[in-house]
Amino acid sequence: MSATDRKEEEVPGTDTVEGGLQVTRPHGARRGSESASVRRFRLTVVEGPAQGSVWESGADRCSIGSHPLNDLVLDEETVSRFHCEVRIGKDGARVRDLDSLNGVVVDGVQVVESFLRGGSLLRLGRATVRFDFSTERNKLTLSETTRLGTLVGTSVAMRACFARMERAAGTDATVLLEGETGTGKSQAAQAIHQASTRRDKPFLIVDCGAIPANLLESELFGHEKGAFTGAATRRIGAFEEAQGGTIFLDEIGEIPLELQAKLLRVLEERQIRRVGSNTHVPVDVRIIAATHRDLRAEVNAGRFRSDLFFRLAVVRISLPALRERPEDIPVIAEQLLTSAGADPERLEPLRTPEFISRLRQFAWPGNVRELRNYLERCLVFEEALPLSEEDGPAWDVPPSLSALPYPEARRRAIDEFERRYLQTLLERHQGKVAQAAAEAQMDRVYFYRLMRRHNLKP
Ligand SMILES: Nc1ncnc2c1ncn2[C@@H]1O[C@H](COP(=O)(O)OP(=O)(O)OP(=O)(O)O)[C@@H](O)[C@H]1O
């Protein structure tokens, strides 16, 4: 156990208040039995439709937009379908623009993401909403466990996720898992399946982002012999194969619009039709979908159907980025090191309080997957490798990026990196995608997908 970890275990009977989040641990109780609450907040429409109406938060977040699925609905043409989200976190209240058409203006300043204070005025198109803290608090439901399936975590954010996953596992409801890459979405899907009554039935994974659009329909629903060129035999699709079990649709945000319509029908009617067949086959399959995108922003952009989002998001679980829960790093690192099965002597330098403390200070843009890869590299070299910008290669952050809020800057930097990386490899291999993808150790289909995203031609 690291020094930081020990400190958290020993704090007796305290209230920890961070921003809008409060954690209460009864005197002498062990970690795992705390309760948490967040400050309640109020949104008052001061201009626009339903002027004067007041909305009170029942949890830690609220989405605002013109679509009826929002918590606060502003039926006004200049307000996007999912315009923005207000959320209470460790560091206070924030608003985040969901790629709305007219943007979010907080107290006169256009923002992508911004902190809010009591009395802040949010302008969304022609509507204005006032944000205020209320004196009361909303209780957050936390799981008593700090481990679910292969996922571990002691943070409030992770235990709130565990509670939602446990509740979801007890039902057949469709689940939408959201979170940045490497936050544990695939593992969460497996954990829900394993904790459900379907655990002895198949768990089928379809990576919708890695399968070319023209093959995805047949992959999901199967096809009849002769349905298209190359369909030499009849093929059973993932939905039929998963009968009685669970299907995990990874990267659901990548599926093309025509197929979204077909998937919607399956969710509504619980039957599929193989490509090239006129017969409907009933399917008893639990659906769990995952995405690293915010599907609400995809709906705004017209790339994702709002009715499909509605059907998928029966239970929404957002896996937090690792940088939002550094307190989980000691337990996750310990689990990753233990499962690597290395000789305990080699693990010693990777278990010191100084090393763990450095891990906690890093931002981990690739989340737990990056942490795992880094620890694996350390194990190979048998030392704590450089981690931060100070002891690693120098990266200059241009002023155009450092002037932006972190999420926007990160998105642009990653986009730019991806584009240049692909370009360099394509040039090196004279536009031969298969060779470029092989050098990148990347699936060719994924390489093509990234090229399409960045408008690159071979
Ligand atoms: N809380 C956690 N505890 C332990 N291991 C974790 C945790 N979260 C993620 N991992 C590990 O990190 C790796 C990445 O997890 P996973 O593949 O589930 O992420 P993901 O969100 O599905 O990523 P992507 O969106 O890129 O597919 C896996 O090895 C997983 O076991």
The ligand as a MOL file (V3000), in Angstrom:
LIG
                    3D

  0  0  0     0  0            999 V3000
M  V30 BEGIN CTAB
M  V30 COUNTS 31 33 0 0 0
M  V30 BEGIN ATOM
M  V30 1 N -10.6560 0.6890 -13.2680 0
M  V30 2 C -9.7940 -0.1740 -13.8500 0
M  V30 3 N -9.1470 -1.0570 -13.0870 0
M  V30 4 C -8.2750 -1.9280 -13.6480 0
M  V30 5 N -7.9930 -1.9820 -14.9560 0
M  V30 6 C -8.6290 -1.1320 -15.7640 0
M  V30 7 C -9.5570 -0.1810 -15.2480 0
M  V30 8 N -10.0340 0.5430 -16.2900 0
M  V30 9 C -9.4260 0.0710 -17.3870 0
M  V30 10 N -8.5800 -0.9320 -17.0790 0
M  V30 11 C -7.7000 -1.6490 -18.0170 0
M  V30 12 O -7.2950 -0.7150 -19.0150 0
M  V30 13 C -7.3250 -1.3100 -20.3010 0
M  V30 14 C -8.2780 -0.5660 -21.2090 0
M  V30 15 O -9.6080 -0.8390 -20.8120 0
M  V30 16 P -10.7900 -0.9950 -21.8900 0
M  V30 17 O -10.3040 -1.6960 -23.1280 0
M  V30 18 O -11.9790 -1.5860 -21.2030 0
M  V30 19 O -11.0410 0.5560 -22.2270 0
M  V30 20 P -12.0610 1.1870 -23.2770 0
M  V30 21 O -12.6830 2.3590 -22.6110 0
M  V30 22 O -12.9940 0.1330 -23.8040 0
M  V30 23 O -11.0790 1.6790 -24.4260 0
M  V30 24 P -11.4010 2.0010 -25.9750 0
M  V30 25 O -12.4640 3.0560 -26.0120 0
M  V30 26 O -10.0920 2.5120 -26.5090 0
M  V30 27 O -11.8350 0.7060 -26.5950 0
M  V30 28 C -7.6890 -2.7530 -20.0870 0
M  V30 29 O -6.4930 -3.4930 -19.9670 0
M  V30 30 C -8.4410 -2.7480 -18.7810 0
M  V30 31 O -8.3880 -3.9750 -18.1340 0
M  V30 END ATOM
M  V30 BEGIN BOND
M  V30 1 1 1 2
M  V30 2 1 2 3
M  V30 3 2 2 7
M  V30 4 2 3 4
M  V30 5 1 4 5
M  V30 6 2 5 6
M  V30 7 1 6 7
M  V30 8 1 6 10
M  V30 9 1 7 8
M  V30 10 2 8 9
M  V30 11 1 9 10
M  V30 12 1 10 11
M  V30 13 1 11 12
M  V30 14 1 11 30
M  V30 15 1 12 13
M  V30 16 1 13 14
M  V30 17 1 13 28
M  V30 18 1 14 15
M  V30 19 1 15 16
M  V30 20 2 16 17
M  V30 21 1 16 18
M  V30 22 1 16 19
M  V30 23 1 19 20
M  V30 24 2 20 21
M  V30 25 1 20 22
M  V30 26 1 20 23
M  V30 27 1 23 24
M  V30 28 2 24 25
M  V30 29 1 24 26
M  V30 30 1 24 27
M  V30 31 1 28 29
M  V30 32 1 28 30
M  V30 33 1 30 31
M  V30 END BOND
M  V30 END CTAB
M  END
